[in-house]
Amino acid sequence: MYLLIFALLPLSLLLIPRIRIFFITLLKPLEHLLWGNIKDEELAKFIYLALIAATITTCTWGLKTLKESLLTDFVGRGSLAHAKIASISLIIPLVFLYNFFANKISLESIFTFICTIYSALFIITGILYFIATSDPALFLLLKIPPATIGWLAYLGTESFSSLLVSHYFVYLASTNTTDAAKRGYGLIIFATQLGNLVGPTIVVSSLAAVGFSNLLFGFSLLILTIPLFIKLFTNNVSAHLRKSDAPEEKISKTHNPLEEKSFFQGVSLLYQNPYLMGLATITTLHEVISSMLDLQFKIQVNEYYTGIDYATYMGSFAQMNAILGILFGFFGTSFLLRKIEIRSCLILYPLLLAGIVWSIWSIPSIQVFFAGMIAIKTLGYTLNRPIQEIMFIPTSNAVKTQTKSIIDSIGKRGGKALGASIVHALTNISESLLTATTYTSLGLLTGWVVIAIKTGTKYKNLIKNKIIVG
């Protein structure tokens, strides 16, 4: 079973033409209802992109299911909050490097660069785990602190998923127009949620039998198939279908030495444009609120489960989240994006989130926490995420590669770190942590709605007047 699941996606590399024909035939009766007037060639393009998305999320979510168990086992339960804060310190220099290379090499080559480095990192982590558990004397002889395994697994997974997922959506925004995105992003979200299910399923079904090290090796090899999918996509999808709304970049008439550094160019574009600042704020607020609740949920779960039991429980949580995401992504995402204007969808999500937060506070049990966190994550991936990605389409290539990477990586990691810091601070000053975080979340959500209204209105004007930001 373990080998079959791991082999499924790589084998599909050889079967893509048949898979494409099968899916087009299967989806033909539903395409008008779910995706509007999408043509066969465009549907084929999104099937390629969906396979890439499924492979990425299988790897990232499989590793995410492992990372916290390895961290708590080798570092300690109290390290979860510190790990979220530490991840932001790591991601800042990595984003700097990403922005530097984004100006030097193609978007396709960046996939190869990221996947090769992190595949090697996870293989090393698996080797260290194997030595530490099978031959402790040899591990002590190497003079490597056991905590290294936990930190490598956690920070490696956090930075890998942040960089690779962010880059995938940069690539998506760079190869799709706004109209195409409304038709096809539902299929992308469906595929990401399918990967979210497959990754944890691999862990839950095989962890007890094969162990942490073999799973790390397996995911490392699967990561290396992603650049191969990208190569097949560029070779088999016409160039005119791989264009966005943004025009070709033009050389600026004014020379600014600071903007020669891509990281600073991204920061400059961010702070100069209220529209981009609105998107950055919305992204960060989502991470702050979800991180506050997520941390409390995992602390509560860790009181009952440890080691393999903890990883299995969190794997089951991810499975349920993915099942609901698959259903909503397939039937709901593109339908809502086409039937309800983007601005309304942008406002709808924080209102739904406020209702979920209030429900968790009203009935503070682990079961309600479980259901609430599934709802937050499912709606976050299937409704909030595609809306924000579509809002980046009417932007320049510089914004997509430079500014967006800062928002996706530093903004999200910063939001997670801030959420963890808030929980840590409220723990020391409040007898009821859940009550304190609930009112804090509702206050932040109020500001979120106001910003969503303004940013959504700006997006509507950009599309109406065919203006490109940046």
Secondary structure, 3 states (H helix, E strand, C coil): CHHHHHHHHHHHHHHHHHHHHHHHHHHHHHHHHHHCCCCHHHHHHHHHHHHHHHHHHHHHHHHHHHHHHHHHHHCCCCHHHHHHHHHHHHHHHHHHHHHHHHCCCCHHHHHHHHHHHHHHHHHHHHHHHHHHHHCHHHHHHCCCCCHHHHHHHHHHHHHHHHHHHHHHHHHHHHCCCHHHHHHHHHHHHHHHHHHHHHHHHHHHHHHHHHHHHHHHHHHHHHHCCHHHHHHHHHHHCCHHHCCCCCCCCCCCCCCCHHHHCHHHHHHHHHHHCHHHHHHHHHHHHHHHHHHHHHHHHHHHHHCCCCHHHHHHHHHHHHHHHHHHHHHHHHHHHHHHHHHCCHHHHHHHHHHHHHHHHHHHHHCCCHHHHHHHHHHHHHHHHHHHHHHHHHHCCCECHHHHHHHHHHHHHHHHHHHHHHHHHHHHHHHHHCCCHHHHHHHHHHHHHHHHHHHHHHHHHHHHHHHHHCCCEC
